Amino acid sequence: MSEIGKAMRMKGILGEDGRTLIVALDHGLGAPFVRGLEDPLKVIGEIAMGGADAIITTLGMARIIYGKLPRRIGAILSIPTDPNSVRMAVRLGFHAVKNTFFGALKDERLGIIHSLALECEFHGMPLLAEIVPADTRTGELTYDLSQVKAAVRFAAEFGADIVKTSYTGSPDTFREVVQAYPIPIVILGGASMDDDESVLQNVKGAIDAGAAGVAFGRNIFQHKDPAAMTRAIAMIIHHNSNVEEALKELPWP
């Protein structure tokens, strides 16, 4: 039953093509104020209109949006390293859970992903492991190919169903990441970028390399037109559009 439940939940966050456009709205964890998330229901309505497949949210925000989430939008709960959170996500009806790790891959804390994966397996709950190599001294993300490949490998070996990690900068290098282990990979968006074309180039590069999609936050919900930006990204992910075609969905400067 757990495998059937997991398969059904996975369908809630993946498109029919096996790809996904996830919008991360969990930036409020540990942050006093995040521009663009003042009215979460408004943002969710806009990204739903643009064609998002799922959102990542927090327990607090879930209380606000409960019963008001568009039916076609999957819901992923951002959780701490506590297996009890998996049981709570099951009770609340989430499609998946996400745990986040930023840091050195030799950190022993990475092992908690295995505990979460075991709990998720028991309940038929998909686990999205966000593993992002970073310099522990400066906090700067590491885009080194070997490190990103290792992050994917760790996530898969620990039992994650999907992994979210950094884009290495080109389709050729990211193809090596995708081939590191047969697990759906989505790329993070990072800091909000002023250049829409660069954002879409990253999306296109990842998709061409074989990624399952993206899990972007600020580059969507802080955009001047979140619906249009979501639509542009969805065109690349689900319709194999090129960057030039996707840019036509965005408003003029």
N, C-alpha and C positions, 0 to 999 in steps of 0.2 A: 504493500500500500504506500510505503514511503516513496518508492521510486515513481509510482504513478502520480502521487501528489507533487513530487518535484517536477516531473515533466509538465504537468498542468500549470504549475506556477511559472516555469520557464517560459511557457507560451505567453504568459501575461506581460513579460518584459522584452520578448524578442518578436520581431516582425515575422511574417510568413517566410521571408527569405533568410531567416536565421540571423539577420543583422538588427542592430538596435541603436536608437538615439535616446540616451538617458540624460536627463537634466538634473544635475546635482544641486539641491537646495538645502543642503545640510551645513552650510558655511557658518550658521549662527552658533554652532557648538564652540564654546570658548571665546566667542567674539561679542563684544558689547553692542556693536552696530554694524550691519552689512547693507550697504546701499543696494537697492533693488529688491530687497526682501521685506520691505515695510508692509506690503499687502500680498501675502503669499497666494491667496485665492485668485487675485488678479493676474499674477505671474503665471500660475498654473493654467488659467483659462487661455492666456496668450500662447503658451507653448503647446497646449493641446490643439489650439487652432492651427498652429504651425506644423503639427504632425509628430510631436514627441511620442515615444513609445512608453517611457516610464520616467518617474522622478525618484530621487533619493531624498529622503526627508528625515526629520528627527521626531522623537516621541512627543516633544512639546508642540511642534507644528502639526503632527498627526491629530492632536486633539482639536486643533483649529479647523482642519480640513476634513475631519471625519464625516462621512456621509455626503460630502460635497465634491468629491473628486470625480472628474469625468470618467465614465466607465471604461473608456478605451485607453486610459492611462494606467500603467502598472505602477505599483508602489513598493519601494525598497526602503527598509528601515536601517538607518545608520546606527550601529550599536557599538558599545564598548567591548573590551575583551572579557566578557562575562557570558558563559553559556546560558544563564537564566534569561538573557535578553532574547535568545532564539525562541524559547517557549512563549515569551510575551508576544513576539512578532507573529507566531503561529495563531495565537488567540485573537490578535487584532486583525488577522486576515491579510497580512502583507504577502507580496509575491516572492520576496527575497530579503536577505539581510546583507549589510555591507560593513566590513571592518577595515580600518585604515591604519597603515604603518608607513611612516616616513623615517628614513634613517639608514644606518649601515646594515647591510644584509647579514653581517656576522652577529648582530644583536640577538641575544637569546630570547627576547620578547617575541620574535617571529614565531616561535613554537606554539603560541597560544592559538594560532590559526588552525592548527591540527585539532585542538580541543573544540573549537567552534565548528569545524567541519564534521566532527563526530556527532555533535549535538544536532547539527543541521541534517545529517544523513538519517538520524533516528526519526526526525519529524518530517522528512521530505521537504525540507526548506533549502532552496538554492543559496549558496554563499558567494557573494562577490567580494573578493579579497583585493583591496587597494594596497599594493606594495610598490612604493616609490623610493628608489635609491636616492639618498641625500647625504651631504656632508654633515656629520653630527656637530661640527664646530660652528659652521656658518649657516646651516640650514638650507644651503643652496642645493637644488635638485641636480642629480647626476644623470646625464644623458648618454653615458658611456655604453656602448653596445653590449659588452660582456656583462655589465651590471644589470641592464634592463632584461637581457636574456635570463640571467640568474633569477631575477625577481619573478618572471613568469614560471620558470621551472619550480621555484620554491612554492609558489601558490598552487600549482598543479599537484605537486608531490604531497603537499599538506592536505589536499582534498578539496580545494576551492572549485567551484563550478564555472566561475568567470573571474578574470583578473583585470584590474584597472591599473595602468602604469603609464610611464612617460613615453612620448613619441621621440624616436631617436633622430628625427630630422630629415629622413629621406626614405622613399619606398624601398630602395635597395637594402639599406641597413635594417629597416623595420621588418622586412620579409624574413630576415634571419631570426628576429624575435618571434614572429608568428610560427616559424618552423621549429622553434625550440621545444614546443610541446603542444599537442592538439587540444587546446582549451580556448574557448572564446576570449578574445582580448579586446578591451576598449581602452582608448587613450584618454588621458585627462587633458583639460584645457589650460590649466595653470592660471597665471595672473591675467587679468583683463587686458586684451590687446586693442590698440587703436586701429589696427589695420585689418579690416574684414577679409581682404584677399588672403592674407597670411594665415588667418584662422582656417579658411576654407581650403587652402593649400595643404595644411596639416591633415585635415579630414580626408581629402582626396588621396594624399600619400599613404595614409594608414589603410584606407579601404583598398587601394590598389595593391598594397602589400599583403592583403588577406585578413585584416582586422575585422572584428565583428561590428565595430562601430565606435561611438564616443560616449563619454560621460562628462559633459561639459557643464560648468556652472556659470562663473562670472562672464564668460564670453557670450553667454546667452542672456541670463537674467539682468545683466547690467548694460546690455545693448540698448540703443535708443529705440529699437523696434524688436523686442524679443520674438514676436510671432514671425516676423520676416526672417530673422536670423535662424530660427528653428526650421523654417520652411526651406531655406537655402541649404542647410546642412542635411536635412532629410532628403533633398533631391539627390545629393551625392551618395548618401548611404543606401537609399532604397530604390533610386532610379538610375544610378550609375551616370549621373550628369557630370559634366566637367565643371571646372571652377568658373569659367566664363558664363555658362548657363546659370549656375547657382547665383552668381553675383547679380543677375537681372532681377532676382527676387527681393533685393535689398533696396531701401529708399535711397534716393540721391543725397549726397552730403548736404 
